[in-house]
Amino acid sequence: MLVASMNPCPCGFYGSSEKECKCTEKQIKQYKSKISGPILDRIDIQVIVPSVKYDKLAGKRGERSEVIRERVNNARQVQLERYKGLDIYANADLTPKLIETVCKLNEPSKIILKKSFEQMKLSARAYSRILKVARTIADLDGKKDIDSTHIIEAIGYRSLDRK
Ligand SMILES: [Zn+2]
């Protein structure tokens, strides 16, 4: 598993509510272009993470790990059964042919994906990543079929693809 992080701009404060970013648009563009499209394509989930203040870290906790673990284990079980007899361990391993059968979309989801695809100028690789991630979100949600909320969430995880 690959986990990586980068600053939003050379100074690191682009989009921050604490400090003003002093970078020019050109600098930001140049900085972002250091990471190539083909590499970005291969990263399944891209999210923008705001800086966390100490008070927040020390204060209220989110969902408990035990609860999340159970949800993940359930999703793993669903996938193990779905891929029984196939040479596939997880949604990430799906072949283009299997994506067609396992990641079927309803009409509203198809329209949402088509529109985002055109607007964000996504690559074919990013397209299949979105479908696989949407399948995983649906599995975590305990749903047999991918619905539009799953597809919208998966598209939201391509934040660096946005033009
Ligand atoms: Zn900056």
Boltz pocket constraint, residues with backbone or C-beta under 6 A from the ligand:
constraints:
  - pocket:
      binder: B
      contacts: [[A, 9], [A, 10], [A, 11], [A, 12], [A, 13], [A, 14], [A, 20], [A, 21], [A, 22], [A, 23]]
      max_distance: 6.0
